[in-house]
Amino acid sequence: MKLFINISILLFYSLINAQIIGDLSFGTDDTFEIMTWNLETFPKNEQQTLDDVSKIVEALDVDFIAIQEINNQIAFQQMATNLVGYNGYIESTYYDGLAFLYKPDVVEIKNIYRIYSTSTYWNVFPRAPMVVNITYHNQDVTIINNHLKCCGDGILNLTNTDDEEYRRYEAINLLKSYIDNNLQNENVILLGDLNDELSDSISNNVFQNIIDDNLNYVFTDYNIALGSSSSWSYPSWPSHLDHILISNELFDELNSSNSDIQTIKIDNYLSGGWTEYNQNISDHRPVALKVAIDSNLGINDISKKNLVYFVNYPNPIHLETTFFFKTSQENCKIEICNSLGQITFSKAIPNGQSKLIWKTKNLSNGIYFAKLISNNQIIANRKLLISNNI
């Protein structure tokens, strides 16, 4: 009898503590949130999919959602019409499925167009990227939604134009070229199911040219990609294939204490877990970014002389990390403290230097804080996690 009572108590507490879709949350009134979500062959399980996705979208309360793999346009439009507080957009193109949802009370759609859509690019882009120009709180933002070629053997073959990795490599570099040449000094967010991993070796990494251009671009989900597989967007493999890239005009916003990047583990909020999610919704989890965008900052102010950014990869840190920084201020140094406030590292930064490698092998695991200091004032900071026993 005692065993029965104990089991009953455990079941009771598990029921009252169980998470449901309505417990999901991400959006706030003070941040701009954007999410990429491959809704595999939407609607994967007909009306059940429509109902589940609607509940998830309303619970997450994200401002803008870039979507891939919409198979049934009528079903998508039906869902968008019934969603409270959201509008949707999808256009009729062959084998495409790119769409988006947005909150019209905070996001104004200014323009929508395709790039690399002619037959010349069909091999590289089986789904032409969708560009959406929006305004959020007086800020102009350009969003590029993508679904790149899938599959491959993990080996980048630059001599074979039919190689899947080569096709993604070409696509990524064409997208970079488009931003470099057409969207200079603009807030750019490139996202989608990019179908490849940020953690690949340099020789096989289709994203390497963008990763190397760290003064201009950052994959906001880089640490997710290098972290535990439990947080990856494609658990079935497992791998992390869905990414959010930003241009340097948004680096300050990313470094704000209000910013966050997550793989949204919706399966944790379903009684049937991943099996239920995969059956009714998708084989991809969404990835979402939130940043605090200053409503008083106009796009023309982006090039102010006091622009500062300060990032590091990887983080969590195993043995070493590289800091990347840029500021017009002089007499700078990087100072790193442990959780007790004790300085463990300090180094002056010569004018013109833009990166620094920091080795951690003699330090204990734990939380540390990096500060970029100019004339004895902190102008940027980073929270670090050292885990040398990974």
N, C-alpha and C positions, 0 to 999 in steps of 0.2 A: 504493500500500500504506500509506504514512504517513497519507494522508487517511482511509483505512478504519479504521486503528487509532485515530486521534483521534476519529472518530465513534463507534466502539465504546466508547471510554473515556467520552465524554459520555453515551451511552445508559446505561452502567453506573451512573454517578454519579446520573443522573436517576432511575433505578429504585430505588437504595438510599435516595435522599432523598425519594422520592415519599410523600405523605401518604395515609393510609388512614383509614377511619372510626374504627378503634380508637385513632388518635392524637388524636381530639377530646377536649377536657377543659374543664371549667368549674367544677364543684362542688368544695368543700373541706370539711373537717371543722369549720372555724372560722367558716363563713358560712352564711347562709340564702340559697338561690338559688331564684328563681322565673322561669319562662319562659312566654312566649306563643307559640303555634305554630298557624297555620292549616294543617291537613293536608288540603289541597284534595280534596274528594270522597273521603275515606278509605274504603277503600284504593284509591288511584289506579291501581295496577298489581297488584292482587290480592296473592298471596303474597309477591311481591317487595317490595311496600310494607311488609307486616308484618315481614319479615325486616330490611329496611333501617332502619325506624323503631325497632325493638327494639334494634339494634346502636347506633344514635345515642343513644337514651335512656340506655342503660347506660354508654356512653362519657362522655357529658356529666355524668352523676352529679348532676343537678339535683334539689333537694328537692321542688319542686312545679311541675307543668307544666299551664297552662291551655290547652285545645285547642279549636279551632273546626273545623267542617265534617266531622264524623264522619257518613258516610252509612250505614255498615253497623255497627250496634251489636254484632251477634254477632262480627264480625271484631275490633272494638275490645276486646270482653271477652276474646276468645281471646288477643289480644296481651298484654293486661294480666295475664292469668293466667300466661302463660309468662315474663313479665319477671321477672328476678331482682331482688328488693329493692323492688318497686313494687306498689302496688294501683291500681286504676282505678275511675272512677265515670262512668256515663252514664245518663240517664233517657230514657224514651220520650216525646218531644214532636214535634209535627208540624213539619217543616222547620226543624230546630233545629241539632243537631250539636254542641252545647256539651258538653264533657267535661273530665276532668282525670285526671292521674296524680300519685301522691305516694309518698313513702318513709315507710311506717308506723313505722319505727324512730325517726324524728325528728319526724314531723308527725302530730298527733292531729286527726282531723276531729270537730268538735263539733256543727256544724249546716250544713245545705244548704237553701237556699230560693230562690225566684224573686221578682223585683220587676217591677212594671209589666207584669204578665202578662195582665191583663184586656183585653177587646176594645177598650176605650177607647184603649189604647196600641199596638194592632197596627200602625198606620201608622208610628208612630215607632220601635217596636221589633219588627221582624219576627221577631226571636229574643229572647225575654225574658231579661234579664241573670240570670246564675246567681251567687248569693252563697254563699260558703263561709267559715264561721268555723273557724279552725284554732288550735291551740296549738303553738308551737315553742319548746322550751327555756324553758318557763314564761311565754312571751310570747303574748298573744292577738293574732291578726292576722285582719282581714277582707279577703277577696279577692273581687273582682267581675269575673267573666269575661264578655266581650262580643263580639258579632259584629254590627256596625252595618250599616245599609243601604249597599249599594255604589253605585258609578257616579256620574254627573252630569257637568256641564259646567264645574265649577270655580267657578261663580258662585253665591253665596248669595242666594237670593230669599226674603226674609222675608214676602212676601205670597202665596206659593204653598205650601200645605201638602203638595203632592205633589212638590215640588222635592227631589231627593235630598240636596242640601246642607242644605236646611232641616230635613229629617228627622233628619239627623245632628246638626245644631245643637240641635234640640229634645231629642234623646236625651242629648247630653252635658250639657245644662243640667238635665235631670231627674235624671240621675245625680249631678250636683253637689248639687242640692237634697236628694236622698236622704241623701247623706253629711253635708251640713251639718246636717240636722235629726235624723238618727237615729244617726250614728256619731261624734258629737263626742268628742274626747279618746281616740279609738281609732286603732290602727295600721291604716291602710287602703291597700290596693294595688288599683288599678283598671287592668285591662289587657285586651288582646285585639286583634282585627282591627277597628280603629276606622274603617278605610276612608277616611281623609282625611289631609291633610298638615299638620303643625305649622308649616310654613314659608310658608303662604299669607298673602297680604296681610291687613291687619286687617279690611277690609270683607268679605272672603270667607272668613275663618278661622272655622270652626265651633267651634274650641277657645278662641276669644279670651277668653271670660269666665273660663275656668280659668287661662289664661296670665296674665291680668291679676291674678288673685287669688294672687299669688306668695308671700304670707305664709302661705297655707294649703295650697297644692298646687305640685308640681313634676313636669313630665314628665321622667323620668330620661333619656330618649333624645332630648332636645331637641337636643343637640349633634350627634347622629347625623343627625337630620333636616336640620340646617343644614350638614352636612359633605358629603364626597364621595359621589357616587351609588354608588360601589363598595361602600359599607357600608349601603345601603338594603335594606329587607326585601322589596321587591317589584321585582326587577330587570327584569321584563318590560316595565314601563311606560317608564322606571323611576320609582319613587316609594317613599316610606317611609310605610307605612300601619299598621304594628303598633306599639303604644305601651304603655309602662308608666308609670302615674301613681302618685305616692305622696302621702299627707297629711303635714302638717308634723310629726306625731309621729315620723316616720321620717327627718327631715332630718339629725339628728345621725349616724344610721347611714349615710346616703348619703355624708356628708362624711368617713367613716372611710377611712383609707388602704387598708383591705381591700376596699372596695366597688368594683364594676365594673359597667358596662353595655355590652353588645355585641350587634350583629347577628351571629349564628353563621353563618359562611359555610361551610356543610356541603358545598356544591358544590366547594370547594377540596380536599376530601378524597375526591373520587370521580374515578376515571380518566376518566370521560366528562364531568366538569365540570358546568356548568349544564344542559346537554342531558339528561344522565342523571338529575340531581336532579329536573328538571321533569317528566321522563317517569315516574319511579318513585315520587316522594315528594310534591312540592307545587310550586306556583308562588310560595309565600311562604317566605322564610327565617324561622327563629325569632329572637326578641329575648329576651335573658336579662339579669337583674339579680342581683347578689349583694351582700348587706349583712351586716355583722358585728353581730348582735343580741346584746346582753349578756344572758346567761342569768340574771343576778341582778337584772335590772331588771323589776319587775312593771308591769302596765299602769296601776296606780294611781299610779305614780311619774312618769308622763309629764308631769304639770303642775308638776314641781319648778320652783322659782323660778330656778334657775341654768340653765334650758334655753337653749341658744344655737344659732342656725343662721346660716349664712353661705354664700350661693350667688351665682353670677353667670351672666348670659346676654347675648350668646352667648359661647361658648368652644370653639374658637379665636375670637380677636377680630380683627375687621376695623374699624379706626378707633376704635370705642368699645364698651364693655360696661357693663352695669348690675349693680351689686352690690345684693343684697337681704339684709337681716340683721335679727335680732331678739335682744335680750338684755336681761335685767333689770339687768345691771351698768352702772355709770356710768363717766365719764371714758374713753370709748372713742375709738379712732381707727383708720383704715385705713392700712396701710403696705404699699407694694409695692416689692419688690427684684428686681433682675435676677439672672441665674444666678451672678454673681460676688459677690452679697450686697450690692451697692450700692443704696442707697435711691433710687428714681426718683420716688416719689410718697408724700406723707403728708398726711393731712387729719383733723382732729378731727371727731367725729360728735356733734352736739348731741343731748341727751336727746329721745327721741321720734321722731327721724329713722329711717327704715327702708329707704331706698335711696339709692344714689349712682351717678351716671353718670361713668365714667372714660374720657377720650379718649386715644388712643394714637398719634396721627398723627406725633408727633416722636420716637417710639421705634423702635429697630431690631427686626426680627423675631426671635423666639426665645422661650425659656422664661422666665417670671417667676413670682414667688410673692407672693400677697396675704395679709396677716395682719390679723386683727381683734384689736386690742390693748386691754386694759383695765387701768389702773393698772400699766403697764409689763409686763404679762404677756400672752402670746399665748393667746387663748381659742378661736380658730378660724383655719383657714388654707385657701387655695385655690391649686392649681397652674394657671397661665395659659399660653396659647400665643398670642402675637401674630403675625399674618400679614397685614400691611397691604397686601401686594401681591396678595391674592386677586383 
